[in-house]
Amino acid sequence: MPIFCFKKCLWDILEGLRWVNKYIGYFGGDTSRITIAGESAGSWSVGLLAVSPLAEGLYKRQIMESGSPIFLAAENNTQNLALSQRVAEMVGCASPTFNIKDYPGPVVECLR
């Protein structure tokens, strides 16, 4: 999934999950058993939804295959911090002025 697509794509997925929650009963489904899944780039979306407060309560289980939004290169903390900041901003847990470097506790807590 290209970086420019994250915001639009995630909003589309969230809207789809809201629709499923509203109408699943009409198809014999159960809102307490909604599972989302993604493979490769789709797995990135599932991973980002897992840490987003906007997706809270919209699904119960997730399956991630062959991908993660958190790619850590242990030898390069600068890249890790920059990537973590980008993910935190994408899910609404950080901003350029409220960043993970200066406010690690609150940002990480939001990501959880």
Biopython code that builds the backbone (N, CA, C, O; Angstrom):
import numpy as np
from Bio.PDB.StructureBuilder import StructureBuilder

atoms = [
    (1, "MET", "N", (0.859, -1.170, 0.000)),
    (1, "MET", "CA", (0.000, 0.000, 0.000)),
    (1, "MET", "C", (0.905, 1.233, 0.000)),
    (1, "MET", "O", (1.718, 1.391, 0.910)),
    (2, "PRO", "N", (0.782, 2.099, -0.991)),
    (2, "PRO", "CA", (1.609, 3.302, -1.016)),
    (2, "PRO", "C", (1.311, 4.197, 0.182)),
    (2, "PRO", "O", (0.185, 4.248, 0.678)),
    (3, "ILE", "N", (2.354, 4.906, 0.637)),
    (3, "ILE", "CA", (2.217, 5.772, 1.807)),
    (3, "ILE", "C", (1.099, 6.795, 1.601)),
    (3, "ILE", "O", (0.347, 7.066, 2.536)),
    (4, "PHE", "N", (0.972, 7.367, 0.404)),
    (4, "PHE", "CA", (-0.039, 8.399, 0.174)),
    (4, "PHE", "C", (-1.452, 7.851, 0.334)),
    (4, "PHE", "O", (-2.397, 8.619, 0.518)),
    (5, "CYS", "N", (-1.601, 6.556, 0.265)),
    (5, "CYS", "CA", (-2.929, 5.945, 0.351)),
    (5, "CYS", "C", (-3.366, 5.700, 1.787)),
    (5, "CYS", "O", (-4.560, 5.545, 2.041)),
    (6, "PHE", "N", (-2.434, 5.661, 2.732)),
    (6, "PHE", "CA", (-2.776, 5.262, 4.091)),
    (6, "PHE", "C", (-3.994, 5.983, 4.640)),
    (6, "PHE", "O", (-4.941, 5.337, 5.088)),
    (7, "LYS", "N", (-3.989, 7.299, 4.615)),
    (7, "LYS", "CA", (-5.077, 8.038, 5.253)),
    (7, "LYS", "C", (-6.417, 7.745, 4.577)),
    (7, "LYS", "O", (-7.387, 7.392, 5.247)),
    (8, "LYS", "N", (-6.470, 7.891, 3.260)),
    (8, "LYS", "CA", (-7.722, 7.635, 2.537)),
    (8, "LYS", "C", (-8.147, 6.181, 2.670)),
    (8, "LYS", "O", (-9.317, 5.890, 2.918)),
    (9, "CYS", "N", (-7.200, 5.274, 2.506)),
    (9, "CYS", "CA", (-7.534, 3.844, 2.566)),
    (9, "CYS", "C", (-8.032, 3.456, 3.947)),
    (9, "CYS", "O", (-9.004, 2.711, 4.068)),
    (10, "LEU", "N", (-7.379, 3.952, 4.988)),
    (10, "LEU", "CA", (-7.807, 3.613, 6.340)),
    (10, "LEU", "C", (-9.183, 4.184, 6.641)),
    (10, "LEU", "O", (-9.986, 3.532, 7.308)),
    (11, "TRP", "N", (-9.471, 5.394, 6.162)),
    (11, "TRP", "CA", (-10.813, 5.954, 6.375)),
    (11, "TRP", "C", (-11.860, 5.097, 5.675)),
    (11, "TRP", "O", (-12.943, 4.868, 6.214)),
    (12, "ASP", "N", (-11.536, 4.621, 4.466)),
    (12, "ASP", "CA", (-12.469, 3.741, 3.745)),
    (12, "ASP", "C", (-12.710, 2.450, 4.515)),
    (12, "ASP", "O", (-13.845, 1.985, 4.619)),
    (13, "ILE", "N", (-11.639, 1.872, 5.054)),
    (13, "ILE", "CA", (-11.776, 0.629, 5.818)),
    (13, "ILE", "C", (-12.612, 0.871, 7.070)),
    (13, "ILE", "O", (-13.484, 0.067, 7.399)),
    (14, "LEU", "N", (-12.352, 1.972, 7.768)),
    (14, "LEU", "CA", (-13.132, 2.293, 8.971)),
    (14, "LEU", "C", (-14.608, 2.457, 8.637)),
    (14, "LEU", "O", (-15.472, 1.978, 9.372)),
    (15, "GLU", "N", (-14.895, 3.130, 7.536)),
    (15, "GLU", "CA", (-16.297, 3.313, 7.134)),
    (15, "GLU", "C", (-16.932, 1.969, 6.791)),
    (15, "GLU", "O", (-18.094, 1.725, 7.116)),
    (16, "GLY", "N", (-16.168, 1.102, 6.136)),
    (16, "GLY", "CA", (-16.659, -0.239, 5.842)),
    (16, "GLY", "C", (-16.955, -1.030, 7.108)),
    (16, "GLY", "O", (-17.961, -1.736, 7.183)),
    (17, "LEU", "N", (-16.081, -0.912, 8.101)),
    (17, "LEU", "CA", (-16.308, -1.606, 9.375)),
    (17, "LEU", "C", (-17.542, -1.064, 10.090)),
    (17, "LEU", "O", (-18.283, -1.824, 10.715)),
    (18, "ARG", "N", (-17.763, 0.240, 10.001)),
    (18, "ARG", "CA", (-18.974, 0.816, 10.599)),
    (18, "ARG", "C", (-20.224, 0.249, 9.920)),
    (18, "ARG", "O", (-21.205, -0.088, 10.582)),
    (19, "TRP", "N", (-20.171, 0.150, 8.587)),
    (19, "TRP", "CA", (-21.296, -0.394, 7.829)),
    (19, "TRP", "C", (-21.549, -1.843, 8.239)),
    (19, "TRP", "O", (-22.689, -2.234, 8.491)),
    (20, "VAL", "N", (-20.480, -2.637, 8.303)),
    (20, "VAL", "CA", (-20.622, -4.044, 8.696)),
    (20, "VAL", "C", (-21.267, -4.150, 10.071)),
    (20, "VAL", "O", (-22.175, -4.958, 10.265)),
    (21, "ASN", "N", (-20.811, -3.346, 11.027)),
    (21, "ASN", "CA", (-21.386, -3.384, 12.375)),
    (21, "ASN", "C", (-22.869, -3.033, 12.368)),
    (21, "ASN", "O", (-23.651, -3.603, 13.129)),
    (22, "LYS", "N", (-23.249, -2.100, 11.512)),
    (22, "LYS", "CA", (-24.642, -1.656, 11.467)),
    (22, "LYS", "C", (-25.558, -2.703, 10.825)),
    (22, "LYS", "O", (-26.698, -2.878, 11.254)),
    (23, "TYR", "N", (-25.060, -3.394, 9.802)),
    (23, "TYR", "CA", (-25.934, -4.256, 9.005)),
    (23, "TYR", "C", (-25.659, -5.753, 9.110)),
    (23, "TYR", "O", (-26.400, -6.544, 8.528)),
    (24, "ILE", "N", (-24.634, -6.162, 9.822)),
    (24, "ILE", "CA", (-24.274, -7.584, 9.858)),
    (24, "ILE", "C", (-25.419, -8.461, 10.364)),
    (24, "ILE", "O", (-25.570, -9.600, 9.924)),
    (25, "GLY", "N", (-26.210, -7.941, 11.273)),
    (25, "GLY", "CA", (-27.339, -8.705, 11.808)),
    (25, "GLY", "C", (-28.355, -9.087, 10.748)),
    (25, "GLY", "O", (-28.991, -10.136, 10.850)),
    (26, "TYR", "N", (-28.518, -8.245, 9.722)),
    (26, "TYR", "CA", (-29.464, -8.535, 8.648)),
    (26, "TYR", "C", (-29.023, -9.726, 7.792)),
    (26, "TYR", "O", (-29.825, -10.309, 7.063)),
    (27, "PHE", "N", (-27.740, -10.078, 7.890)),
    (27, "PHE", "CA", (-27.197, -11.195, 7.120)),
    (27, "PHE", "C", (-26.923, -12.408, 8.007)),
    (27, "PHE", "O", (-26.265, -13.358, 7.584)),
    (28, "GLY", "N", (-27.432, -12.370, 9.238)),
    (28, "GLY", "CA", (-27.232, -13.476, 10.155)),
    (28, "GLY", "C", (-25.909, -13.443, 10.889)),
    (28, "GLY", "O", (-25.536, -14.417, 11.544)),
    (29, "GLY", "N", (-25.192, -12.329, 10.788)),
    (29, "GLY", "CA", (-23.896, -12.210, 11.445)),
    (29, "GLY", "C", (-24.005, -11.686, 12.860)),
    (29, "GLY", "O", (-25.086, -11.319, 13.322)),
    (30, "ASP", "N", (-22.880, -11.656, 13.538)),
    (30, "ASP", "CA", (-22.807, -11.292, 14.949)),
    (30, "ASP", "C", (-21.707, -10.243, 15.130)),
    (30, "ASP", "O", (-20.547, -10.502, 14.809)),
    (31, "THR", "N", (-22.059, -9.076, 15.634)),
    (31, "THR", "CA", (-21.065, -8.006, 15.808)),
    (31, "THR", "C", (-19.950, -8.391, 16.781)),
    (31, "THR", "O", (-18.869, -7.804, 16.740)),
    (32, "SER", "N", (-20.196, -9.352, 17.637)),
    (32, "SER", "CA", (-19.156, -9.750, 18.590)),
    (32, "SER", "C", (-18.166, -10.743, 17.991)),
    (32, "SER", "O", (-17.256, -11.206, 18.680)),
    (33, "ARG", "N", (-18.340, -11.076, 16.698)),
    (33, "ARG", "CA", (-17.453, -12.051, 16.065)),
    (33, "ARG", "C", (-16.838, -11.531, 14.774)),
    (33, "ARG", "O", (-16.426, -12.330, 13.933)),
    (34, "ILE", "N", (-16.766, -10.228, 14.593)),
    (34, "ILE", "CA", (-16.192, -9.655, 13.376)),
    (34, "ILE", "C", (-14.673, -9.805, 13.418)),
    (34, "ILE", "O", (-14.026, -9.430, 14.396)),
    (35, "THR", "N", (-14.117, -10.359, 12.343)),
    (35, "THR", "CA", (-12.673, -10.540, 12.201)),
    (35, "THR", "C", (-12.219, -9.802, 10.954)),
    (35, "THR", "O", (-12.860, -9.891, 9.907)),
    (36, "ILE", "N", (-11.111, -9.072, 11.064)),
    (36, "ILE", "CA", (-10.518, -8.444, 9.886)),
    (36, "ILE", "C", (-9.217, -9.178, 9.583)),
    (36, "ILE", "O", (-8.560, -9.700, 10.484)),
    (37, "ALA", "N", (-8.854, -9.212, 8.308)),
    (37, "ALA", "CA", (-7.643, -9.919, 7.900)),
    (37, "ALA", "C", (-6.982, -9.168, 6.762)),
    (37, "ALA", "O", (-7.644, -8.475, 5.989)),
    (38, "GLY", "N", (-5.682, -9.312, 6.671)),
    (38, "GLY", "CA", (-4.949, -8.698, 5.585)),
    (38, "GLY", "C", (-3.677, -9.465, 5.297)),
    (38, "GLY", "O", (-3.056, -10.031, 6.197)),
    (39, "GLU", "N", (-3.296, -9.479, 4.030)),
    (39, "GLU", "CA", (-2.064, -10.131, 3.606)),
    (39, "GLU", "C", (-1.203, -9.094, 2.904)),
    (39, "GLU", "O", (-1.706, -8.311, 2.099)),
    (40, "SER", "N", (0.077, -9.083, 3.201)),
    (40, "SER", "CA", (1.045, -8.153, 2.627)),
    (40, "SER", "C", (0.647, -6.714, 2.979)),
    (40, "SER", "O", (0.624, -6.361, 4.158)),
    (41, "ALA", "N", (0.338, -5.886, 1.991)),
    (41, "ALA", "CA", (-0.038, -4.503, 2.293)),
    (41, "ALA", "C", (-1.327, -4.439, 3.108)),
    (41, "ALA", "O", (-1.503, -3.531, 3.920)),
    (42, "GLY", "N", (-2.223, -5.392, 2.896)),
    (42, "GLY", "CA", (-3.444, -5.454, 3.695)),
    (42, "GLY", "C", (-3.148, -5.706, 5.158)),
    (42, "GLY", "O", (-3.875, -5.251, 6.042)),
    (43, "SER", "N", (-2.072, -6.438, 5.404)),
    (43, "SER", "CA", (-1.647, -6.688, 6.778)),
    (43, "SER", "C", (-1.195, -5.394, 7.447)),
    (43, "SER", "O", (-1.392, -5.207, 8.647)),
    (44, "TRP", "N", (-0.595, -4.513, 6.673)),
    (44, "TRP", "CA", (-0.212, -3.195, 7.216)),
    (44, "TRP", "C", (-1.463, -2.458, 7.690)),
    (44, "TRP", "O", (-1.469, -1.866, 8.769)),
    (45, "SER", "N", (-2.514, -2.496, 6.885)),
    (45, "SER", "CA", (-3.763, -1.825, 7.263)),
    (45, "SER", "C", (-4.325, -2.406, 8.551)),
    (45, "SER", "O", (-4.740, -1.665, 9.442)),
    (46, "VAL", "N", (-4.337, -3.729, 8.650)),
    (46, "VAL", "CA", (-4.844, -4.385, 9.857)),
    (46, "VAL", "C", (-4.003, -3.974, 11.064)),
    (46, "VAL", "O", (-4.542, -3.706, 12.138)),
    (47, "GLY", "N", (-2.679, -3.923, 10.887)),
    (47, "GLY", "CA", (-1.801, -3.521, 11.982)),
    (47, "GLY", "C", (-2.041, -2.096, 12.437)),
    (47, "GLY", "O", (-2.012, -1.810, 13.633)),
    (48, "LEU", "N", (-2.279, -1.202, 11.493)),
    (48, "LEU", "CA", (-2.558, 0.191, 11.857)),
    (48, "LEU", "C", (-3.915, 0.313, 12.547)),
    (48, "LEU", "O", (-4.061, 1.091, 13.490)),
    (49, "LEU", "N", (-4.893, -0.437, 12.091)),
    (49, "LEU", "CA", (-6.200, -0.410, 12.751)),
    (49, "LEU", "C", (-6.107, -0.948, 14.176)),
    (49, "LEU", "O", (-6.850, -0.516, 15.057)),
    (50, "ALA", "N", (-5.203, -1.880, 14.394)),
    (50, "ALA", "CA", (-5.050, -2.471, 15.728)),
    (50, "ALA", "C", (-4.627, -1.443, 16.766)),
    (50, "ALA", "O", (-4.939, -1.590, 17.948)),
    (51, "VAL", "N", (-3.921, -0.407, 16.335)),
    (51, "VAL", "CA", (-3.437, 0.600, 17.284)),
    (51, "VAL", "C", (-4.220, 1.905, 17.206)),
    (51, "VAL", "O", (-3.901, 2.865, 17.908)),
    (52, "SER", "N", (-5.229, 1.941, 16.366)),
    (52, "SER", "CA", (-6.006, 3.170, 16.206)),
    (52, "SER", "C", (-7.207, 3.203, 17.141)),
    (52, "SER", "O", (-8.004, 2.265, 17.165)),
    (53, "PRO", "N", (-7.339, 4.277, 17.909)),
    (53, "PRO", "CA", (-8.540, 4.404, 18.737)),
    (53, "PRO", "C", (-9.810, 4.542, 17.894)),
    (53, "PRO", "O", (-10.910, 4.305, 18.395)),
    (54, "LEU", "N", (-9.672, 4.919, 16.632)),
    (54, "LEU", "CA", (-10.839, 5.076, 15.758)),
    (54, "LEU", "C", (-11.480, 3.734, 15.411)),
    (54, "LEU", "O", (-12.657, 3.685, 15.052)),
    (55, "ALA", "N", (-10.717, 2.649, 15.515)),
    (55, "ALA", "CA", (-11.244, 1.321, 15.187)),
    (55, "ALA", "C", (-11.729, 0.569, 16.420)),
    (55, "ALA", "O", (-12.207, -0.560, 16.311)),
    (56, "GLU", "N", (-11.610, 1.182, 17.577)),
    (56, "GLU", "CA", (-11.983, 0.503, 18.815)),
    (56, "GLU", "C", (-13.453, 0.085, 18.791)),
    (56, "GLU", "O", (-14.342, 0.894, 18.527)),
    (57, "GLY", "N", (-13.685, -1.187, 19.071)),
    (57, "GLY", "CA", (-15.038, -1.716, 19.130)),
    (57, "GLY", "C", (-15.645, -2.100, 17.790)),
    (57, "GLY", "O", (-16.762, -2.615, 17.748)),
    (58, "LEU", "N", (-14.930, -1.858, 16.689)),
    (58, "LEU", "CA", (-15.485, -2.175, 15.373)),
    (58, "LEU", "C", (-15.234, -3.618, 14.955)),
    (58, "LEU", "O", (-15.898, -4.116, 14.046)),
    (59, "TYR", "N", (-14.298, -4.293, 15.594)),
    (59, "TYR", "CA", (-14.031, -5.695, 15.301)),
    (59, "TYR", "C", (-13.441, -6.352, 16.542)),
    (59, "TYR", "O", (-13.008, -5.668, 17.469)),
    (60, "LYS", "N", (-13.427, -7.676, 16.552)),
    (60, "LYS", "CA", (-12.969, -8.412, 17.738)),
    (60, "LYS", "C", (-11.659, -9.148, 17.521)),
    (60, "LYS", "O", (-10.888, -9.323, 18.465)),
    (61, "ARG", "N", (-11.393, -9.580, 16.302)),
    (61, "ARG", "CA", (-10.201, -10.374, 16.023)),
    (61, "ARG", "C", (-9.535, -9.858, 14.757)),
    (61, "ARG", "O", (-10.151, -9.195, 13.922)),
    (62, "GLN", "N", (-8.239, -10.191, 14.646)),
    (62, "GLN", "CA", (-7.522, -9.800, 13.440)),
    (62, "GLN", "C", (-6.545, -10.885, 13.037)),
    (62, "GLN", "O", (-6.046, -11.641, 13.870)),
    (63, "ILE", "N", (-6.285, -10.942, 11.740)),
    (63, "ILE", "CA", (-5.306, -11.863, 11.179)),
    (63, "ILE", "C", (-4.379, -11.036, 10.302)),
    (63, "ILE", "O", (-4.826, -10.361, 9.374)),
    (64, "MET", "N", (-3.086, -11.091, 10.601)),
    (64, "MET", "CA", (-2.081, -10.369, 9.813)),
    (64, "MET", "C", (-1.134, -11.395, 9.201)),
    (64, "MET", "O", (-0.542, -12.204, 9.916)),
    (65, "GLU", "N", (-0.989, -11.361, 7.867)),
    (65, "GLU", "CA", (-0.108, -12.290, 7.179)),
    (65, "GLU", "C", (0.883, -11.535, 6.302)),
    (65, "GLU", "O", (0.494, -10.703, 5.482)),
    (66, "SER", "N", (2.141, -11.827, 6.480)),
    (66, "SER", "CA", (3.218, -11.346, 5.601)),
    (66, "SER", "C", (3.362, -9.835, 5.566)),
    (66, "SER", "O", (3.638, -9.273, 4.506)),
    (67, "GLY", "N", (3.186, -9.170, 6.684)),
    (67, "GLY", "CA", (3.411, -7.735, 6.694)),
    (67, "GLY", "C", (3.084, -7.117, 8.025)),
    (67, "GLY", "O", (2.274, -7.635, 8.794)),
    (68, "SER", "N", (3.732, -5.995, 8.284)),
    (68, "SER", "CA", (3.494, -5.253, 9.519)),
    (68, "SER", "C", (3.854, -3.797, 9.286)),
    (68, "SER", "O", (4.825, -3.511, 8.585)),
    (69, "PRO", "N", (3.098, -2.872, 9.856)),
    (69, "PRO", "CA", (3.453, -1.460, 9.709)),
    (69, "PRO", "C", (4.679, -1.090, 10.533)),
    (69, "PRO", "O", (5.235, -0.005, 10.366)),
    (70, "ILE", "N", (5.097, -1.971, 11.408)),
    (70, "ILE", "CA", (6.245, -1.693, 12.262)),
    (70, "ILE", "C", (7.421, -2.520, 11.773)),
    (70, "ILE", "O", (7.541, -3.699, 12.109)),
    (71, "PHE", "N", (8.281, -1.910, 10.987)),
    (71, "PHE", "CA", (9.489, -2.576, 10.517)),
    (71, "PHE", "C", (10.646, -1.967, 11.274)),
    (71, "PHE", "O", (10.977, -0.795, 11.092)),
    (72, "LEU", "N", (11.255, -2.765, 12.119)),
    (72, "LEU", "CA", (12.319, -2.243, 12.968)),
    (72, "LEU", "C", (13.679, -2.732, 12.497)),
    (72, "LEU", "O", (13.919, -3.935, 12.392)),
    (73, "ALA", "N", (14.549, -1.800, 12.220)),
    (73, "ALA", "CA", (15.943, -2.107, 11.913)),
    (73, "ALA", "C", (16.738, -1.772, 13.166)),
    (73, "ALA", "O", (17.033, -0.604, 13.423)),
    (74, "ALA", "N", (17.079, -2.771, 13.934)),
    (74, "ALA", "CA", (17.650, -2.573, 15.267)),
    (74, "ALA", "C", (18.910, -1.720, 15.263)),
    (74, "ALA", "O", (19.200, -1.042, 16.249)),
    (75, "GLU", "N", (19.653, -1.745, 14.180)),
    (75, "GLU", "CA", (20.893, -0.980, 14.163)),
    (75, "GLU", "C", (20.694, 0.500, 13.856)),
    (75, "GLU", "O", (21.654, 1.268, 13.902)),
    (76, "ASN", "N", (19.479, 0.911, 13.548)),
    (76, "ASN", "CA", (19.265, 2.307, 13.183)),
    (76, "ASN", "C", (18.084, 2.880, 13.966)),
    (76, "ASN", "O", (16.946, 2.844, 13.497)),
    (77, "ASN", "N", (18.355, 3.401, 15.144)),
    (77, "ASN", "CA", (17.294, 3.953, 15.980)),
    (77, "ASN", "C", (16.659, 5.201, 15.387)),
    (77, "ASN", "O", (15.480, 5.461, 15.628)),
    (78, "THR", "N", (17.410, 5.978, 14.618)),
    (78, "THR", "CA", (16.862, 7.185, 14.002)),
    (78, "THR", "C", (15.736, 6.815, 13.040)),
    (78, "THR", "O", (14.679, 7.444, 13.045)),
    (79, "GLN", "N", (15.965, 5.797, 12.220)),
    (79, "GLN", "CA", (14.919, 5.346, 11.296)),
    (79, "GLN", "C", (13.735, 4.771, 12.054)),
    (79, "GLN", "O", (12.584, 5.024, 11.696)),
    (80, "ASN", "N", (14.007, 4.000, 13.098)),
    (80, "ASN", "CA", (12.922, 3.419, 13.895)),
    (80, "ASN", "C", (12.050, 4.508, 14.497)),
    (80, "ASN", "O", (10.823, 4.420, 14.463)),
    (81, "LEU", "N", (12.688, 5.537, 15.049)),
    (81, "LEU", "CA", (11.950, 6.632, 15.674)),
    (81, "LEU", "C", (11.115, 7.381, 14.634)),
    (81, "LEU", "O", (9.962, 7.728, 14.889)),
    (82, "ALA", "N", (11.703, 7.629, 13.461)),
    (82, "ALA", "CA", (10.980, 8.331, 12.398)),
    (82, "ALA", "C", (9.780, 7.507, 11.923)),
    (82, "ALA", "O", (8.699, 8.053, 11.702)),
    (83, "LEU", "N", (9.971, 6.195, 11.768)),
    (83, "LEU", "CA", (8.868, 5.339, 11.340)),
    (83, "LEU", "C", (7.786, 5.277, 12.415)),
    (83, "LEU", "O", (6.596, 5.334, 12.106)),
    (84, "SER", "N", (8.195, 5.161, 13.661)),
    (84, "SER", "CA", (7.225, 5.136, 14.763)),
    (84, "SER", "C", (6.430, 6.432, 14.810)),
    (84, "SER", "O", (5.223, 6.410, 15.053)),
    (85, "GLN", "N", (7.096, 7.560, 14.579)),
    (85, "GLN", "CA", (6.420, 8.855, 14.558)),
    (85, "GLN", "C", (5.386, 8.894, 13.438)),
    (85, "GLN", "O", (4.267, 9.364, 13.641)),
    (86, "ARG", "N", (5.756, 8.402, 12.257)),
    (86, "ARG", "CA", (4.824, 8.405, 11.121)),
    (86, "ARG", "C", (3.593, 7.553, 11.413)),
    (86, "ARG", "O", (2.465, 7.963, 11.137)),
    (87, "VAL", "N", (3.818, 6.359, 11.978)),
    (87, "VAL", "CA", (2.688, 5.487, 12.315)),
    (87, "VAL", "C", (1.807, 6.165, 13.358)),
    (87, "VAL", "O", (0.582, 6.165, 13.238)),
    (88, "ALA", "N", (2.436, 6.747, 14.386)),
    (88, "ALA", "CA", (1.679, 7.419, 15.450)),
    (88, "ALA", "C", (0.858, 8.583, 14.892)),
    (88, "ALA", "O", (-0.277, 8.797, 15.317)),
    (89, "GLU", "N", (1.418, 9.330, 13.952)),
    (89, "GLU", "CA", (0.667, 10.430, 13.330)),
    (89, "GLU", "C", (-0.491, 9.891, 12.490)),
    (89, "GLU", "O", (-1.581, 10.465, 12.501)),
    (90, "MET", "N", (-0.266, 8.793, 11.760)),
    (90, "MET", "CA", (-1.310, 8.226, 10.899)),
    (90, "MET", "C", (-2.533, 7.789, 11.688)),
    (90, "MET", "O", (-3.657, 7.868, 11.193)),
    (91, "VAL", "N", (-2.318, 7.331, 12.903)),
    (91, "VAL", "CA", (-3.447, 6.834, 13.698)),
    (91, "VAL", "C", (-3.925, 7.848, 14.728)),
    (91, "VAL", "O", (-4.756, 7.526, 15.578)),
    (92, "GLY", "N", (-3.403, 9.082, 14.657)),
    (92, "GLY", "CA", (-3.889, 10.151, 15.524)),
    (92, "GLY", "C", (-3.298, 10.187, 16.919)),
    (92, "GLY", "O", (-3.869, 10.809, 17.814)),
    (93, "CYS", "N", (-2.162, 9.532, 17.120)),
    (93, "CYS", "CA", (-1.539, 9.503, 18.451)),
    (93, "CYS", "C", (-0.402, 10.507, 18.602)),
    (93, "CYS", "O", (0.119, 10.681, 19.704)),
    (94, "ALA", "N", (-0.014, 11.159, 17.536)),
    (94, "ALA", "CA", (1.095, 12.114, 17.596)),
    (94, "ALA", "C", (0.910, 13.163, 16.513)),
    (94, "ALA", "O", (0.088, 13.014, 15.608)),
    (95, "SER", "N", (1.693, 14.226, 16.627)),
    (95, "SER", "CA", (1.718, 15.291, 15.625)),
    (95, "SER", "C", (3.154, 15.810, 15.582)),
    (95, "SER", "O", (3.977, 15.404, 16.403)),
    (96, "PRO", "N", (3.467, 16.696, 14.643)),
    (96, "PRO", "CA", (4.827, 17.237, 14.625)),
    (96, "PRO", "C", (5.216, 17.936, 15.930)),
    (96, "PRO", "O", (6.387, 17.927, 16.308)),
    (97, "THR", "N", (4.256, 18.533, 16.614)),
    (97, "THR", "CA", (4.579, 19.213, 17.877)),
    (97, "THR", "C", (4.395, 18.320, 19.097)),
    (97, "THR", "O", (4.998, 18.576, 20.139)),
    (98, "PHE", "N", (3.583, 17.288, 18.991)),
    (98, "PHE", "CA", (3.399, 16.312, 20.080)),
    (98, "PHE", "C", (3.967, 14.999, 19.564)),
    (98, "PHE", "O", (3.235, 14.129, 19.093)),
    (99, "ASN", "N", (5.295, 14.873, 19.663)),
    (99, "ASN", "CA", (5.971, 13.767, 18.997)),
    (99, "ASN", "C", (6.462, 12.698, 19.962)),
    (99, "ASN", "O", (6.542, 12.903, 21.173)),
    (100, "ILE", "N", (6.786, 11.556, 19.384)),
    (100, "ILE", "CA", (7.191, 10.399, 20.184)),
    (100, "ILE", "C", (8.541, 10.606, 20.866)),
    (100, "ILE", "O", (8.805, 10.006, 21.908)),
    (101, "LYS", "N", (9.389, 11.443, 20.293)),
    (101, "LYS", "CA", (10.704, 11.695, 20.901)),
    (101, "LYS", "C", (10.563, 12.507, 22.186)),
    (101, "LYS", "O", (11.196, 12.184, 23.192)),
    (102, "ASP", "N", (9.744, 13.552, 22.164)),
    (102, "ASP", "CA", (9.590, 14.428, 23.329)),
    (102, "ASP", "C", (8.533, 13.927, 24.314)),
    (102, "ASP", "O", (8.611, 14.231, 25.504)),
    (103, "TYR", "N", (7.558, 13.172, 23.842)),
    (103, "TYR", "CA", (6.456, 12.681, 24.689)),
    (103, "TYR", "C", (6.257, 11.174, 24.491)),
    (103, "TYR", "O", (5.170, 10.743, 24.107)),
    (104, "PRO", "N", (7.287, 10.377, 24.748)),
    (104, "PRO", "CA", (7.178, 8.946, 24.449)),
    (104, "PRO", "C", (6.079, 8.234, 25.242)),
    (104, "PRO", "O", (5.377, 7.388, 24.687)),
    (105, "GLY", "N", (5.919, 8.556, 26.507)),
    (105, "GLY", "CA", (4.920, 7.871, 27.333)),
    (105, "GLY", "C", (3.507, 8.004, 26.802)),
    (105, "GLY", "O", (2.856, 6.994, 26.536)),
    (106, "PRO", "N", (3.008, 9.244, 26.639)),
    (106, "PRO", "CA", (1.632, 9.404, 26.151)),
    (106, "PRO", "C", (1.415, 8.871, 24.729)),
    (106, "PRO", "O", (0.357, 8.322, 24.423)),
    (107, "VAL", "N", (2.418, 9.037, 23.867)),
    (107, "VAL", "CA", (2.261, 8.560, 22.490)),
    (107, "VAL", "C", (2.198, 7.032, 22.465)),
    (107, "VAL", "O", (1.342, 6.454, 21.795)),
    (108, "VAL", "N", (3.095, 6.386, 23.188)),
    (108, "VAL", "CA", (3.094, 4.920, 23.222)),
    (108, "VAL", "C", (1.811, 4.401, 23.870)),
    (108, "VAL", "O", (1.245, 3.409, 23.412)),
    (109, "GLU", "N", (1.358, 5.053, 24.913)),
    (109, "GLU", "CA", (0.108, 4.633, 25.563)),
    (109, "GLU", "C", (-1.066, 4.733, 24.583)),
    (109, "GLU", "O", (-1.924, 3.851, 24.548)),
    (110, "CYS", "N", (-1.100, 5.797, 23.798)),
    (110, "CYS", "CA", (-2.154, 5.952, 22.790)),
    (110, "CYS", "C", (-2.064, 4.835, 21.748)),
    (110, "CYS", "O", (-3.088, 4.305, 21.316)),
    (111, "LEU", "N", (-0.854, 4.480, 21.348)),
    (111, "LEU", "CA", (-0.677, 3.421, 20.360)),
    (111, "LEU", "C", (-1.144, 2.062, 20.879)),
    (111, "LEU", "O", (-1.551, 1.199, 20.102)),
    (112, "ARG", "N", (-1.081, 1.883, 22.178)),
    (112, "ARG", "CA", (-1.520, 0.601, 22.746)),
    (112, "ARG", "C", (-3.016, 0.477, 22.624)),
    (112, "ARG", "O", (-3.588, -0.530, 23.042)),
]
sb = StructureBuilder()
sb.init_structure("model")
sb.init_model(0)
sb.init_chain("A")
sb.init_seg("    ")
for serial, (resi, resn, name, xyz) in enumerate(atoms, 1):
    if name == "N":
        sb.init_residue(resn, " ", resi, " ")
    sb.init_atom(name, np.array(xyz, "f"), 0.0, 1.0, " ", f" {name:<3s}", serial, name[0])
structure = sb.get_structure()
